[in-house]
Amino acid sequence: MSKHYLSTLFEPKSVAVFGASDRECAVGNLVFKNMIEGGFKGEVYPINPKRDEVQGRKAYPDLKSIGQPVDLAVITTPAATVPGIIEACGNYGIRSAVIISAGFREVGPQGLKLEQAVLETARRHGLRFVGPNCLGIMRPETGLNCTFNKGGANPGNIALVSQSGALCTAILDWSAANKIGFSTVVSTGISADIDFGDVLDYLVNDPKTKSILLYIEGIHNALSFMSGLRAAARFKPVIVLKVGRHATGSKAAMSHTGALVGADDVFDSALRRAGVLRGMRIANLFSAASILTFPIKAGGERLAIITNGGGPGVMATDRAADLTLPLAQLSQETLKKLNAVLPATWSKSNPVDIIGDATPERYAQAVAACAEDPGVDGLLVILTPQAMTDPAGVAKALVGLERSKGKPLLTCWMGEIQVAEGRNILRDANIPTFNTPETAVDAFSYLVNHSRNQKLLLETPAPMSLDEVPDVEGARLIVESALAEGRKVLSEVESKAVLKAFHIPTAHASIVRSPNEALVQAESIGFPVALKINSPDITHKSDAGGVRLGISNAQAARSAYNEMLAAVRKNRPEARIDGVTIQPMLRRPNGRELLVGIVTDPVFGPVITFGAGGIAVEVMGDRAVTLPPLNHKLVQDLIGRTRISKLLGAFRHMPPTNMEALEQVLLRVSEIACELPLVKELDINPLIVDENGAIAVDARIVVDYHVQTSDRYSHMAIYPYPSHLVTKRQLPDGTDLVIRPIRPEDVELEQTFVRNLSEQTKYFRFMQAMNELSPQMLARFTQIDYNREMALIAVVPDKEAEGKEKQIGVARYSINPDGRSCEFAIVVADEWQRQGIAHLLMQQLIATARNQGLQIMEGDVLSNNHDMLTLAEKLGFSISTSDEGGDVAHVVLRM
């Protein structure tokens, strides 16, 4: 693979500092001083037309006078000079810059105009830059310190990316005192060009970076952010600190859903789906990064605590309760084992108090017994230095334990002097150790939450069900008709029609516009009935006096109509009223009232919410949110995060609800969010669910125009599984062939496929000798972001395993940083070659790339791979000698 497009930014061999100065406290002075004192191994050129020398080094008036290649430009001069400097850098061949200078959009319209000029010039030259108005960047191991921070940073394996330069300096100061090192430090500033997505794209492939910390104030491009975040989180722990968690004001919402969901809810949901952790304090970031770099994973959340002191055990228990982490319930078999090896006075429960005179052997026996319990997911071993305690001996005993169960083992050696040797033994053995029970439990919670979020990350649901396809076009026509009439709020009847188009059960409703119409319709439906005001301006009908329930006869229907209109006109005189909605009263004695909705976040797009319903939803505040698309696992996670979920099972005299029906409604609402970007808010309240099923009693939909692009899912932050690309073919011998996008669960298929390729075919594909794919390569090949890349696999029925698939080919492309071109690769199993499969795969791959707006497809092919070159020529690729040399051909298709 070619070098990353940000390699000259983070791995420069030469740096030019514009504005380098001798003037104390000048930014240019500090930056140049940091570059010199940081021990940068490459060349550093100070550029200052007013000086012959800067800080004892020869200064240059401009780039041309240097006469040597320059990889990176660091700019500290006034904002007005920056567009000209970027032009000069572009002409000189520089492709990376750090713009530290301030005075751009943050100062108003004139600054924004300057910023646009810088951006346009940079794009014209293919130059990428960090900033402006930023602290700069660091790579401590190579001595690269392009910042005006007073001092550098220790080398390490943590990457820090921050939108705030001020917070960056504070973290660097704090980390120096706490002996924490960094692989990379990036202050993004305004992020006019390079943003989180770009930096994450580099860090995920950076061997020096083991974990990534992000400080975020706001997101500019949700799709790029989520794409980069999800790609990074698949391979490295990512921990995020997001400020602005509490809203200072409230917006006027047209639905219960809109009133309930805040920006921080959505951001939190986005992080869960991205497989990352969220910290609330700076210290959280580093402790989480520390524990997640250990080679341990949590298979569950049930914690067993082994301690030689009751008090510390209670402290750990309290902290676990704070974090809603359950303590493991020890099995009877485990209790028998512990009774056999522990004093009679032990606690007989979890926490396992093995008494203050516990020996190393007693510790080892207790830990081994708990580790073998299937009801235990993780172990915390606490030691306090009592008179008979041997901290070092216990540490050695733990190191010697067999950890074949694969369960996390965390330790807490309390104290300092007496336990120092024991802590060192644990650290040397790569066993995490902490000073207090609370921080140890926090660390276990990071493992649990990270594991849980990683599972959510791997879920790649399709946008629509293929079993019962919704009438998307019919629903779209309903919405477009309302917009054509100048309406953005659908009536209840229209809203329910949209739900029905997506197969969501609804209570029948019709609109009447006079007392007599109400009477006639009530008689037609059958008593009892319910009347509700029909107004685009009234969200909370009950508050306005716009609901009448349990109307049991004709006279009452007519009276209720008149009384309700009078009440609404009195309470909401400004509201437009378009008659009354009438529907049968639903008799669901075991029904639970729920809320299901969609709201459009300005950053992340459509968001799905679920929680308790009824007239007091805002007061109850019981809801959880998630980003679409959803599948059954994601729906179950969403439901499980609410308090109302506890009432959905058998409860007092009520039978359990039909969970399958509830899940189907949420899946259908997800389909609406995916397929109808015109829907901005949706409110089903209440959705009544009982043992017989689910039914939408009331519904309200807010719509607006949407800018349609060639990408049908451009309105979403998480790209769904592109099921529309699944095609079925039949080979000449009658073999059924399916070409489909790869999925994360295809790991075994992909591994077996590559393993069975001949040595020559492997060499043609990877251009190097290899036996099989490493776990990391397997993850990269199967856990893809369909917005950034595509992999189409060809599968046939496996004759040796009934009901299973066998992979016989794969074609993939990865989009280049320019967003216009992509690199491709293809390989077909040896025994399936020369049957037209490669041609089918490439045709579909090219069509997919073209539909995504890509203009160029290119790749490198070994010159002796004659079959591939012949195929490329037939498909219209031009063939030339690659920059790699005569043994490699470069093929290009202009689409």
C-alpha positions, 0 to 999 in steps of 0.5 A, spaced: 500 500 500 502 507 498 503 511 504 498 515 507 496 521 505 498 524 512 504 521 512 508 528 510 504 531 516 506 526 521 512 523 519 516 529 515 523 529 514 524 537 513 520 542 516 519 550 514 517 554 520 514 561 517 514 566 522 520 563 526 523 569 531 527 571 536 522 575 540 521 572 546 513 570 547 512 570 540 508 564 537 514 563 532 519 563 537 516 558 541 514 553 535 521 554 532 524 553 539 520 547 541 523 544 534 530 545 536 530 543 543 525 537 541 531 533 538 527 533 531 531 528 527 530 532 520 532 539 517 528 545 520 528 551 516 526 558 519 523 563 514 523 570 516 525 575 511 527 580 516 532 576 519 539 573 517 539 568 523 534 566 528 536 562 534 543 561 532 540 558 525 541 561 518 534 564 516 531 564 509 527 569 506 522 564 502 522 557 500 525 558 494 532 560 497 532 554 501 533 550 495 531 543 498 525 539 499 520 541 504 515 536 507 511 540 512 510 547 513 508 550 520 505 557 519 505 562 525 504 569 521 498 574 521 492 571 518 492 576 512 499 573 510 496 565 510 493 565 503 499 567 500 504 562 504 499 556 502 500 558 495 507 559 495 507 552 499 503 549 493 507 551 488 514 549 492 511 542 492 509 542 499 503 537 501 502 538 508 501 544 513 500 546 520 496 553 521 497 556 528 495 563 526 489 565 529 484 571 525 479 567 521 472 565 522 472 566 529 473 573 528 467 574 523 465 575 516 472 578 514 476 572 517 471 567 514 473 570 507 480 569 509 479 562 511 475 560 505 481 563 501 486 559 504 482 552 503 480 554 496 488 555 495 490 548 499 485 544 495 487 547 488 494 544 490 492 538 493 495 540 500 492 538 507 493 542 513 491 542 520 488 548 523 487 554 523 487 557 530 490 551 533 496 549 538 499 545 533 502 537 533 507 533 536 510 526 535 514 525 541 518 519 539 521 523 533 522 530 536 517 533 532 514 539 536 510 544 532 506 547 537 507 553 542 506 549 548 512 551 553 515 544 553 514 537 549 511 531 551 514 524 553 514 518 548 508 513 549 503 509 545 497 514 546 494 519 541 491 525 543 486 529 539 483 535 541 479 541 539 481 545 544 488 548 544 488 550 551 485 543 554 491 540 550 496 544 554 493 542 561 493 535 559 500 535 557 502 539 563 498 534 567 500 528 563 508 530 564 507 530 572 503 523 572 509 520 567 504 519 561 507 519 554 504 520 547 505 517 540 501 523 537 498 530 539 494 534 535 490 540 536 485 541 530 483 548 532 478 550 527 478 544 523 477 548 516 480 542 512 483 536 516 478 534 521 477 528 526 475 523 521 482 524 517 486 524 523 483 517 526 484 514 519 491 515 520 492 513 527 488 507 526 494 504 521 500 508 526 504 502 529 506 507 534 499 508 537 495 503 541 490 507 544 486 514 542 483 519 546 479 525 543 477 531 546 470 534 542 466 540 543 462 539 536 462 535 530 463 538 523 461 532 519 458 526 522 459 521 516 466 523 516 467 523 524 463 516 525 466 513 519 473 514 522 471 513 529 468 506 527 474 504 523 479 506 528 475 503 534 475 496 530 482 495 532 484 500 537 481 503 544 478 509 543 476 514 549 472 520 548 471 526 552 465 530 550 463 537 553 457 541 553 453 535 556 447 539 559 443 544 554 442 551 557 436 552 553 430 548 550 427 548 543 420 548 541 419 541 539 413 539 535 413 532 538 414 529 544 420 525 541 423 532 539 422 535 546 425 529 550 431 528 545 437 532 547 444 533 543 448 529 548 443 523 548 444 523 541 452 523 541 452 518 547 448 513 542 453 515 536 459 513 541 456 506 543 454 504 536 461 506 534 464 501 539 468 507 543 468 509 550 466 515 553 469 519 559 466 524 563 473 527 566 480 527 564 483 522 569 477 517 566 481 518 559 487 515 561 485 510 566 480 507 561 486 508 555 491 504 560 486 498 562 484 497 555 491 496 552 492 490 557 490 483 553 484 482 557 477 482 555 470 482 559 465 477 557 460 479 561 459 484 567 458 479 573 464 481 578 467 477 583 471 480 589 476 477 593 479 481 599 483 480 606 479 486 609 471 487 609 472 494 609 475 495 602 470 489 599 464 494 601 468 500 598 468 496 591 461 493 592 458 500 593 462 503 587 459 497 583 452 499 585 454 506 583 456 503 576 450 498 576 455 492 575 452 486 578 456 482 583 457 475 581 452 470 585 457 464 586 454 457 585 453 452 590 459 448 587 464 454 588 461 455 595 463 448 597 470 449 594 471 455 598 469 452 604 474 447 603 480 451 603 478 458 607 477 459 614 470 457 617 469 465 618 470 467 611 464 471 608 460 465 605 458 470 599 461 475 594 465 479 596 469 473 598 473 475 605 478 471 606 480 474 612 486 478 614 491 473 615 490 470 608 497 467 605 499 467 598 496 459 598 489 461 600 489 467 595 491 463 590 485 457 592 480 462 592 481 466 586 482 459 582 475 457 585 472 463 583 475 463 576 472 456 575 465 459 576 461 460 570 457 465 573 463 469 574 465 474 568 471 478 572 475 478 578 478 483 583 483 481 588 484 486 593 490 486 598 491 490 604 498 490 608 496 487 615 501 484 619 501 477 617 500 479 609 505 477 604 504 482 598 509 480 594 508 473 595 501 474 593 503 477 587 507 471 585 501 466 587 497 470 582 502 471 576 503 463 577 495 462 576 493 459 570 488 464 566 486 459 561 478 461 563 480 468 559 477 472 565 479 479 566 483 479 573 484 486 576 488 487 582 488 492 588 494 493 592 492 498 597 497 502 601 504 504 598 511 502 601 509 495 604 505 493 597 510 497 592 514 490 591 508 486 590 505 492 585 511 491 581 511 484 580 504 485 578 506 490 573 511 486 570 507 480 569 502 485 565 496 484 570 493 491 571 493 493 579 490 499 582 491 503 588 484 504 591 478 499 590 473 504 586 478 505 581 479 498 580 472 497 579 472 503 574 477 499 570 472 493 570 466 497 568 471 500 562 472 493 560 465 491 560 462 497 557 468 497 551 466 490 550 458 491 550 460 497 545 464 493 540 459 488 540 454 494 537 459 496 532 459 489 529 452 490 528 451 492 520 443 491 519 440 492 512 436 498 511 429 494 510 426 487 511 426 483 505 421 478 508 415 484 507 417 489 503 414 496 505 411 501 500 416 506 500 413 509 494 406 510 497 409 513 503 413 518 499 407 520 495 403 521 502 409 526 504 410 529 498 403 531 497 403 534 504 409 538 502 406 540 495 400 543 499 405 547 504 404 543 510 410 540 514 405 536 519 401 530 517 394 529 519 393 523 524 390 520 518 396 521 514 401 519 519 397 513 520 397 511 513 405 512 512 405 507 518 401 502 515 405 503 508 411 500 513 406 495 516 406 498 523 399 496 526 395 502 527 388 504 530 383 506 525 382 513 525 378 518 520 376 525 520 370 529 522 368 536 521 361 537 524 357 534 530 353 530 526 359 527 522 362 525 529 355 522 530 354 518 524 362 516 524 361 513 531 355 509 530 359 506 524 365 504 528 361 502 534 361 505 541 365 506 545 369 511 541 375 517 542 375 524 539 381 528 539 382 535 536 386 535 529 390 541 529 397 542 526 399 547 531 397 542 537 402 537 539 399 536 546 392 535 545 390 533 552 393 539 555 389 543 550 383 540 552 383 536 545 381 529 547 375 525 549 375 518 551 370 513 552 364 516 549 359 511 549 352 513 545 350 518 539 348 524 544 355 524 547 358 524 541 355 530 538 356 533 545 363 531 546 365 534 539 362 541 541 365 541 548 372 539 545 372 545 540 370 550 545 375 548 550 381 548 545 379 555 542 379 557 549 386 554 551 389 555 544 385 561 540 391 561 535 391 554 533 389 552 526 383 546 527 381 542 521 376 538 525 376 532 529 379 525 529 375 519 531 377 512 532 374 506 536 376 506 544 381 500 544 380 495 550 387 493 552 387 491 560 394 489 560 397 494 555 403 498 557 403 505 554 410 506 550 413 511 546 417 510 539 419 516 535 424 519 530 427 526 531 433 529 526 439 531 530 442 537 526 449 533 526 447 525 526 441 525 522 435 521 524 435 518 531 430 513 534 427 513 541 424 509 545 421 509 552 415 510 557 409 513 553 402 516 555 401 524 557 406 525 562 412 522 557 416 529 558 415 528 566 417 521 566 423 522 562 424 515 561 427 514 554 433 511 550 436 513 543 440 510 538 442 511 531 439 507 525 439 502 522 437 497 527 436 489 527 434 485 533 440 485 537 440 493 537 433 493 538 433 489 544 439 493 547 435 500 546 429 497 550 433 494 555 436 501 557 429 504 559 426 503 566 419 501 562 423 495 560 422 492 567 414 492 566 414 489 559 415 482 562 410 478 567 408 484 572 403 482 578 396 480 574 399 482 567 402 477 562 408 478 559 408 483 553 409 480 546 416 482 545 416 480 538 411 485 536 414 491 539 421 489 536 418 489 529 415 496 530 422 498 532 425 495 526 419 498 521 420 505 524 428 504 523 426 503 516 422 509 515 428 513 518 433 510 513 428 510 507 424 516 508 429 522 509 423 527 508 421 525 515 424 529 520 420 527 526 415 521 528 411 520 534 407 514 536 404 515 543 402 511 545 404 505 542 400 500 546 403 493 547 400 487 550 400 479 550 397 480 543 401 484 540 402 492 539 398 497 536 399 505 534 394 509 537 396 516 536 401 518 531 404 525 528 409 526 523 413 532 521 416 532 514 420 537 510 424 537 504 431 533 503 436 535 498 437 528 494 444 526 492 446 519 488 447 516 495 440 514 498 443 514 505 447 520 505 442 523 511 445 517 515 451 517 520 451 510 520 451 507 513 447 501 513 448 494 510 447 495 502 442 489 501 440 493 494 447 490 492 445 483 493 445 479 486 443 472 484 446 469 478 447 462 475 453 459 472 453 455 465 453 449 469 447 451 473 451 453 480 447 458 483 451 464 485 450 470 489 454 476 489 453 480 495 457 485 500 461 482 505 459 482 512 463 482 519 460 475 520 464 472 514 470 472 518 471 464 517 468 464 510 474 469 508 479 466 512 478 459 509 477 462 502 484 465 502 487 459 506 485 455 500 488 459 494 494 457 491 501 460 492 501 463 486 494 466 486 496 469 493 502 472 491 498 475 485 493 478 490 498 480 495 504 481 492 508 477 497 508 470 500 503 469 505 500 463 508 493 466 511 490 472 513 492 475 520 486 476 525 488 484 524 487 483 516 481 479 517 478 484 521 480 489 516 477 485 510 470 483 513 469 489 518 468 495 513 465 501 512 461 501 506 461 509 505 469 508 505 470 502 501 466 496 498 468 488 498 463 484 494 464 476 495 461 471 490 458 465 494 455 458 492 452 453 496 457 449 500 456 442 498 460 439 504 456 443 509 448 443 508 445 450 508 452 453 509 455 458 503 462 457 500 466 463 498 469 463 491 471 470 490 472 477 492 473 484 489 474 490 493 475 498 492 477 503 497 476 510 496 482 515 496 483 521 500 481 525 494 474 522 494 474 522 486 478 515 485 479 508 488 484 503 488 481 496 487 483 488 488 480 482 486 481 474 487 478 468 485 479 461 487 483 457 483 478 452 481 473 457 479 477 461 475 476 462 467 468 461 468 466 469 468 466 470 475 472 475 475 468 479 470 461 479 474 465 481 480 468 487 477 462 489 473 458 490 479 464 493 483 465 498 477 457 499 477 457 500 485 463 505 485 460 509 479 453 510 483 457 512 489 460 518 484 467 515 483 470 517 477 477 513 477 478 506 479 486 504 479 490 498 481 497 495 481 497 488 477 504 484 477 506 484 470 506 476 469 499 476 472 496 475 464 489 473 466 488 479 470 491 484 465 487 481 460 481 482 464 482 489 465 483 490 458 476 487 456 473 492 462 476 498 459 482 499 463 488 503 460 495 499 462 501 503 464 508 501 467 507 503 475 511 507 479 513 501 483 517 498 477 517 494 471 515 488 474 508 492 476 503 494 471 498 500 473 491 499 470 486 505 470 479 506 469 476 513 468 468 512 469 
